[in-house]
């Protein structure tokens, strides 16, 4: 039987936004590799990582929106 370790952390709003944005960018990068790579192994690995990352992103986003509100997912750099 495998024991899965777990990490519990506390983040403020700006830290959460940075992590969500980073996860979103990495997911986009992996998706692009999966869609455009001519190397089947690379595409498969990127696709698997993408699916795992999307699951993480959804969990983080749901908790973040619950706590900070929908604006936590706004990564625009436009002036307020």
N, C-alpha and C positions, 0 to 999 in steps of 0.2 A: 504494500500500500504506500502510495506517495503522499507525503505531507506537504501541503502547499503553505508556504509562508505568506504573511500578509503585512503590509506597511500601512500604518495609519498616520496621517499628517494633518496639520491645520494650516490653512492658507487664507490670507486676506484677499480682498477683491482684485487688486492689481496683479498679485501673484497668480491667482486663478485664471485671469484673463490671458496672461502671458502663456501659461501652460496650455490652455485651450487653443490659443492661436497657433502655438508650436505644433500641437498634435494635429490640428487641421492642415497645416502646411505639409507635415510629414505624410499625412494620409493622401494628399493631392500628389505628392512626389511619387509615392508608391503606386498609386493608381495609374499615373502616367507611365511608369516603368512597365507595369503589367500590360497596359494597352499597346505600348510601342516597341517593347524589346523584341529583338529577333532571336534572342537566346531563350529557349523554352524553360530552362531551369531557373533563370533569373526572373522571368515573367511569373512562373509559378510561385517562387519564393516571395516575390513582391506582392502577389495576389493574396497569399496566405497571411503575410504580415499586415496588409491593408485590412483584411477582414477582422483580425484581432484588434488592430488599432481603432477601427470604427466602433467596435464594442466598448473599448475603453473610453473613447470620445463621448459616446452616448451616455455612459454612466456618469462621467464627470460633468457633462453638460446638464443632465437632469438635476443633479445635486446642486450645481452652481446656480441654475435658474431658480430653483426652489429657495435658495438662500439669498442670492444677490439680485434676482430679477432678470428679465429677458435681455437687458442691455449688456449683460456680461458676455454675450456672444457677439457683440458689435465690435469688430476689429478695425473699423475705419479709422483713418488718421485725420479726418475732417475736423476743422475747428467747430467747437460747440456753439 
